[in-house]
Amino acid sequence: MKNTNSHICDEKDKISRVMIAGVHSGVGKTTVALGVMSLLRQRGYNTQGFKAGPDYIDISHHYATTGNRSRNLDTWMMNDDACRELFHRTAVKARVSIIEGVMGLFDGNLNEPEKGSSAYLAKVLNTPVILVIDAKGMAQSAGAVALGFARFDPDVQIKGFILNRIGSENHFNAIKSSIENAVNIPVLGYLSKNMEIAIPERHLGLVPSCEMDDENTANEFCKSIADQMAQTLDVEKLLNIANQAGEFPKFNNCVFPVNKDRSGKRVKVAVAMDKAFHFYYQDNLELLEALGAELCYFSPLYDKTLPPEIDGVYIGGGFPELFAAELEANKAMRGSVKKACDKGVVVYAECGGMMYLLDKLVDCAGKSYIMCGVFGVGSKMQNRRQGLGYITAHSIADNILRKKGEEFRAHEFHWSSLIDADDKTLPFAYKIQKGRKGKTKTDGLFKNGVLASYTHIHFAENPDLAAGLLKSMGGGSA
């Protein structure tokens, strides 16, 4: 059952907000969004970042830039009211909120095209859109692009354009005239061609901010963008667009409990957090706390044992393959985790967290490293993606999250696969399926209170997932 704490929000908040979206993936919307956030922070604005879709890495850069934990809003995994609630609970504390879009403005789930798209989220939140156009190799044609996007869905409020990879002032002026003559929507400014401000990338996308070294920190990177944009972007016009956003829609609270009664048993949950494991949705952690959990953090890389007197362990995704040697070398921590699993401590691990719990991890170069040894199988990095996109998980056995026969929406993104695995004998928790007619495959290794899978879950999809996890640990009143 979904969280039944229902409350109509009658507040007529004038929340200053704007979405920065792109005409397609790779257009530069992350660079522009970070530059805008950095500019606003430099001007003293308390700025809150949000990310459309399930991406973990962009939100790490938002946090490094604004100092506020960024939030994910996903209209395929969550219902509309959940998106509004998660946005509202943090946006009301900020002077201005910047939502970074995902893919192209109208790109969403292939089976439900509007759901999951930036455009649909903008409509759900009644938020104006600033559209980023990659201007490389383009002049007057930019007007046709702008016209098409402006007319494609009249309910999407495109209020301005920002151009990326401009070659010269003449280039900018030509495109600006083309767009404004075609659609009567202002061009707010541009970023020029500058490869030095490209965010480093690798197999899972951008490099997270926590991994940037002292010479190339996320703050320095974003400041370099902001310094350029201060000369080429009309930030006052952008702020006016954000300030003129319409009344925020009413919504039913359906994620966080309205009644904060915590009379049930509180549980202590150890959460892995370091450079190897840091893929968490901030609202997942805060929902666990709201439901009565005490979170304590530990590092599989550097600590020697799990925190004392814990009732459960939560190991998120990340990049264990890049730190496999260090994880293997920390034999004391691997032993502590294995001992906890063997004793029946409830452990939930996603993707990279699952890889850590297995017998071994084989990296991209084919070198094998010893991991925790919980399930008798290993993982191996492959030369192409093994899973990407939205999925529906169907429980095929009772587990620490769901009962047999129940299902939930989630997503996957991984380049590794299980090795030495026999699908007929391994204890899987659920089957996952892409789309309504997609092939199913098993996922979620489960035994003795340990659930480890490639599936990434946002608890706002169904707060019972979080409540069920805590109940499995002996707490809450779910």
C-alpha positions in Angstrom: 0.0 0.0 0.0 1.2 3.5 -0.8 1.9 6.0 2.0 -1.6 7.0 3.0 -0.6 10.2 4.8 -2.5 12.5 2.5 -2.5 16.3 2.7 -3.7 18.9 0.2 -1.2 21.7 -0.2 -3.2 24.9 -0.4 -0.2 27.2 -0.2 0.1 29.7 -3.1 3.9 29.7 -3.0 5.6 31.9 -5.5 8.5 29.6 -5.9 11.2 31.0 -8.1 12.1 28.2 -10.5 13.3 27.4 -14.0 14.2 24.3 -16.0 17.3 24.2 -18.1 16.7 21.7 -20.9 18.3 20.7 -24.1 17.3 19.9 -27.7 19.2 16.6 -27.4 21.6 14.7 -25.2 25.1 16.1 -25.2 24.0 19.7 -26.0 25.6 21.1 -23.0 22.7 21.5 -20.6 24.8 20.2 -17.6 27.5 22.7 -18.3 25.0 25.6 -18.6 23.0 24.5 -15.6 26.2 24.4 -13.4 27.3 27.7 -14.7 24.0 29.3 -13.9 24.0 27.7 -10.4 27.5 29.0 -9.8 26.7 32.5 -11.0 23.6 32.7 -8.7 25.6 31.4 -5.7 28.3 34.0 -6.4 25.6 36.7 -6.3 24.5 35.4 -2.9 21.4 33.5 -3.9 20.5 30.3 -1.9 20.1 28.1 -5.0 18.6 24.6 -5.0 19.4 22.1 -7.7 17.1 19.4 -9.1 17.7 16.8 -11.8 15.0 15.3 -14.1 15.4 11.6 -14.4 17.5 9.0 -12.4 21.1 10.3 -12.9 23.3 10.2 -9.8 26.4 12.0 -11.1 24.9 15.3 -12.2 23.4 15.8 -8.7 26.9 15.5 -7.2 28.0 18.5 -9.3 24.9 20.4 -8.3 25.8 19.9 -4.6 29.4 20.9 -5.1 28.2 24.0 -6.9 25.3 25.2 -4.7 26.2 23.7 -1.3 22.6 22.2 -1.2 21.9 18.5 -1.8 20.3 18.1 -5.2 17.1 16.0 -5.7 16.0 13.7 -8.5 12.5 14.1 -10.0 11.4 11.3 -12.3 7.9 11.2 -13.8 8.2 7.6 -14.9 9.3 6.1 -11.6 7.1 8.5 -9.5 3.6 9.8 -9.8 3.0 13.5 -10.4 2.2 14.3 -6.8 5.4 12.7 -5.6 7.4 14.9 -7.9 5.6 17.9 -6.7 6.1 17.0 -3.1 9.8 16.3 -3.4 10.3 19.5 -5.3 8.2 21.6 -2.9 9.8 20.5 0.3 13.2 21.8 -0.6 12.4 24.5 -3.2 10.5 26.6 -0.6 13.7 26.9 1.4 15.7 28.4 -1.5 15.7 31.8 -3.2 15.7 30.1 -6.7 15.6 26.5 -7.9 17.3 25.3 -11.1 16.0 22.0 -12.6 18.4 20.3 -15.0 16.6 18.4 -17.7 17.4 15.0 -19.2 18.1 14.0 -22.8 16.2 16.1 -25.3 13.3 18.2 -24.0 10.6 15.8 -25.2 12.5 12.5 -24.9 11.1 10.1 -22.3 10.3 6.5 -21.9 10.1 4.7 -25.3 6.9 2.9 -24.2 5.3 5.9 -22.6 6.9 8.7 -24.6 5.9 11.7 -22.4 6.6 10.1 -19.0 10.1 10.6 -17.9 10.7 13.6 -20.2 11.8 17.0 -19.1 8.8 18.5 -20.9 6.4 16.5 -18.8 8.1 17.4 -15.6 8.0 21.1 -16.5 4.3 20.8 -17.0 3.8 18.8 -13.7 5.7 21.6 -11.8 4.3 24.5 -13.9 7.8 25.6 -14.6 9.2 27.8 -17.4 11.9 26.3 -19.6 15.2 27.7 -20.9 16.3 25.6 -23.9 20.0 25.0 -24.7 20.9 24.7 -28.4 24.2 23.5 -29.6 25.2 26.1 -32.2 28.2 24.4 -33.7 27.8 24.2 -37.5 24.6 26.2 -37.4 23.4 29.7 -38.2 19.9 30.6 -39.5 18.8 27.0 -39.2 18.7 27.6 -35.4 15.5 29.6 -36.0 13.8 26.5 -37.5 14.9 24.4 -34.5 13.6 27.0 -32.0 10.3 27.3 -33.9 9.8 23.5 -33.9 10.4 23.2 -30.2 8.3 26.2 -29.4 5.3 24.8 -31.3 5.6 21.1 -30.6 3.7 21.2 -27.3 2.1 24.6 -26.5 1.7 23.6 -22.9 5.4 23.6 -22.4 6.5 27.1 -21.4 9.7 27.8 -23.4 10.7 31.3 -22.2 14.3 31.6 -23.4 17.2 30.1 -25.2 20.9 29.7 -24.4 23.4 28.9 -27.1 26.4 26.6 -26.6 29.6 26.4 -28.6 29.4 29.8 -30.3 32.3 30.5 -32.6 32.3 34.4 -32.5 30.2 37.4 -31.7 29.0 37.6 -35.3 28.0 33.9 -35.1 26.0 34.6 -31.9 24.3 37.7 -33.4 23.2 35.8 -36.5 21.7 32.9 -34.5 20.1 35.3 -32.0 18.3 37.2 -34.8 17.2 34.0 -36.5 15.6 32.6 -33.3 14.0 35.8 -32.1 12.5 36.6 -35.5 11.1 33.1 -35.7 9.6 32.7 -32.3 9.7 36.0 -30.5 11.3 34.3 -27.5 14.6 35.9 -26.2 18.0 34.4 -26.5 19.6 35.0 -23.1 23.2 34.5 -24.0 25.8 31.9 -24.9 28.9 29.8 -24.1 31.7 30.0 -26.6 33.8 27.1 -27.9 36.1 26.1 -25.0 37.2 22.5 -24.6 38.9 23.4 -21.4 35.6 23.5 -19.5 34.3 20.1 -20.7 33.4 17.9 -17.7 35.6 14.7 -17.7 33.7 11.6 -18.8 34.1 7.8 -18.7 32.0 4.6 -19.1 29.1 5.6 -16.8 29.0 9.2 -18.0 30.5 12.3 -16.2 33.1 11.9 -13.5 31.5 12.6 -10.1 32.5 15.8 -8.3 33.9 13.8 -5.3 36.5 12.2 -7.6 37.9 15.4 -9.0 41.4 16.1 -7.7 42.7 19.2 -6.0 43.8 20.8 -9.3 40.4 20.3 -11.0 37.7 20.5 -8.3 34.1 20.8 -9.2 34.0 24.3 -7.7 36.9 25.5 -9.9 35.3 23.9 -12.9 31.9 25.6 -12.3 33.6 28.9 -11.5 35.3 28.8 -14.9 31.9 28.4 -16.6 30.4 31.1 -14.4 33.2 33.5 -15.2 32.6 33.2 -18.9 28.8 33.3 -18.6 29.0 36.4 -16.5 30.2 38.1 -19.7 27.8 36.4 -22.1 24.6 35.7 -20.3 21.8 38.1 -19.2 21.3 36.5 -15.8 18.8 39.2 -14.8 16.5 38.1 -17.6 16.9 34.5 -16.5 16.0 35.4 -12.9 13.0 37.4 -14.1 11.8 34.3 -16.0 12.3 32.2 -12.8 10.6 34.8 -10.6 7.6 35.0 -12.9 6.9 31.2 -12.8 3.2 30.7 -12.1 1.6 29.4 -9.0 2.9 26.1 -7.9 0.3 23.3 -8.4 -1.6 21.9 -5.5 -0.6 18.3 -4.5 -1.3 15.4 -2.1 1.6 14.5 0.2 2.2 10.8 -0.7 5.9 10.2 0.1 7.0 11.7 3.5 4.8 11.1 6.5 2.8 14.0 7.7 2.4 12.5 11.2 6.0 12.3 12.5 5.1 9.8 15.3 8.1 7.6 15.7 6.8 5.4 18.5 8.0 2.3 16.8 11.5 0.8 17.4 14.2 2.9 15.8 16.8 1.1 13.8 20.4 2.0 13.2 21.4 1.7 9.5 25.0 1.8 8.3 25.3 3.5 4.9 28.4 3.1 2.8 29.7 6.4 1.6 33.0 7.2 -0.1 34.5 7.5 -3.5 33.7 3.9 -4.4 30.0 4.0 -3.2 28.1 7.3 -3.4 25.1 6.7 -5.7 22.2 7.5 -3.4 19.1 9.6 -3.9 19.1 12.2 -1.1 15.3 11.8 -0.6 15.8 8.0 -0.1 18.1 8.7 2.8 15.8 11.4 4.2 12.8 9.2 3.9 14.5 6.4 5.9 15.2 9.0 8.6 11.6 10.3 8.5 10.4 6.7 9.0 12.6 6.3 12.1 16.0 5.2 11.0 19.2 6.5 12.4 21.8 6.6 9.6 25.5 6.2 10.3 28.1 6.4 7.6 31.1 4.2 6.9 33.7 3.8 4.2 34.4 0.3 2.7 37.7 1.9 1.4 39.1 3.3 4.6 37.3 2.0 7.7 38.2 -1.3 9.3 34.8 -2.5 10.6 31.1 -1.7 10.2 29.7 0.8 12.8 28.7 -0.9 16.1 25.2 -2.1 17.1 23.7 -1.7 13.7 20.4 -3.3 12.6 21.0 -3.0 8.8 23.4 -2.0 6.1 22.7 0.0 2.9 25.4 -0.1 0.2 24.6 2.1 -2.8 26.1 2.0 -6.3 29.2 3.7 -7.5 32.5 2.7 -9.0 34.0 -0.3 -7.1 35.8 -1.3 -10.3 37.9 1.8 -10.1 38.9 1.1 -6.5 38.9 -2.7 -6.6 42.6 -2.9 -5.4 41.8 -0.7 -2.4 38.6 -2.6 -1.6 40.5 -5.9 -1.8 43.3 -4.6 0.4 40.9 -3.6 3.2 40.5 -7.2 4.3 39.2 -6.2 7.7 36.2 -4.4 6.3 35.4 -7.2 3.9 35.5 -9.6 6.8 33.3 -7.4 8.9 30.7 -7.1 6.1 30.8 -10.9 5.4 30.4 -11.6 9.2 27.3 -9.3 9.4 25.7 -11.0 6.4 26.4 -14.5 7.8 24.9 -13.4 11.2 21.6 -12.3 9.5 22.0 -8.6 9.6 19.7 -7.1 6.9 21.8 -5.8 4.0 20.5 -4.0 0.9 23.0 -3.4 -1.9 22.5 -1.8 -5.4 24.7 -2.3 -8.4 28.2 -1.4 -7.3 27.2 -2.4 -3.8 26.2 -5.8 -5.1 29.5 -6.2 -6.9 31.3 -5.5 -3.5 29.3 -8.3 -1.8 30.2 -11.0 -4.4 33.2 -13.3 -4.4 35.3 -11.4 -6.9 35.3 -8.4 -9.2 37.1 -8.6 -12.6 38.0 -5.2 -13.9 38.1 -3.8 -17.4 41.7 -5.0 -17.9 40.7 -8.6 -16.8 42.4 -8.4 -13.4 40.5 -10.2 -10.6 40.1 -8.8 -7.1 38.7 -10.5 -4.0 35.5 -9.0 -2.6 33.3 -10.0 0.4 32.3 -13.5 -0.7 28.6 -13.5 0.2 26.9 -15.2 -2.8 29.5 -17.5 -4.4 29.5 -15.6 -7.7 31.5 -12.8 -9.2 31.1 -9.8 -11.5 33.1 -8.8 -14.6 33.3 -5.5 -16.4 32.3 -5.8 -20.0 33.2 -3.7 -23.1 29.7 -2.6 -23.6 26.7 -1.7 -21.5 24.9 -4.7 -20.0 21.8 -2.8 -18.8 20.3 0.7 -19.4 16.9 2.2 -18.9 13.7 2.0 -17.0 12.5 -1.4 -15.8 9.6 -3.0 -13.9 10.7 -5.4 -11.2 8.3 -8.3 -10.4 9.0 -10.1 -7.0 9.3 -13.8 -7.4 10.0 -14.5 -3.8 9.4 -12.7 -0.5 12.4 -10.5 0.3 13.3 -7.5 2.5 11.6 -5.0 0.1 8.6 -6.7 -1.3 6.3 -9.7 -1.0 6.1 -12.3 -3.7 3.8 -11.1 -6.6 4.4 -7.4 -5.9 6.1 -5.1 -8.3 7.7 -1.7 -8.5 9.3 0.6 -11.1 13.1 1.2 -11.1 16.0 1.7 -13.5 19.3 0.0 -14.3 22.7 1.3 -15.8 25.7 -1.1 -15.6 28.6 -2.3 -17.6 29.3 -5.4 -15.6 27.6 -8.8 -15.5 27.5 -11.8 -13.2 30.0 -14.5 -13.8 30.1 -18.1 -12.5 26.3 -17.8 -12.1 23.7 -20.5 -12.6 20.3 -18.9 -13.0 18.7 -22.2 -12.1 20.2 -22.5 -8.6 20.9 -18.9 -7.5 18.3 -17.4 -5.2 16.9 -14.5 -7.2 14.3 -12.1 -5.7 12.6 -10.8 -8.8 12.4 -10.7 -12.5 12.8 -7.4 -14.4 11.3 -6.3 -17.6 11.9 -3.3 -20.0 8.6 -2.1 -21.4 5.3 -3.9 -21.6 6.5 -6.6 -24.0 10.2 -6.7 -23.3 12.1 -9.8 -22.4 12.4 -10.6 -18.7 15.5 -11.5 -16.8 16.3 -12.4 -13.2 17.9 -10.0 -10.8 18.2 -9.5 -7.0 20.3 -12.1 -5.3 18.7 -12.8 -2.0 19.5 -15.0 1.1 19.6 -14.6 4.9 18.3 -11.1 4.9 20.7 -9.9 2.2 19.4 -8.4 -1.1 21.8 -7.4 -3.8 20.9 -6.4 -7.3 21.6 -4.3 -10.4 18.3 -2.5 -9.9 18.3 1.1 -8.7 15.2 2.2 -6.7 13.8 5.6 -5.8 11.7 5.0 -2.7 9.3 7.8 -3.8 8.0 5.2 -6.4 6.4 3.6 -3.4 7.3 4.6 0.2 6.4 1.1 1.3 9.7 0.0 -0.2 11.5 2.1 2.5 9.1 1.1 5.2 9.4 -2.6 4.3 13.2 -2.4 4.4 13.1 -0.9 7.9 10.6 -3.4 9.0 12.9 -6.2 7.8 15.5 -4.6 10.1 13.2 -4.8 13.0 12.0 -1.2 13.1 9.1 1.1 12.1 5.5 0.2 12.1 5.0 -0.6 8.4 
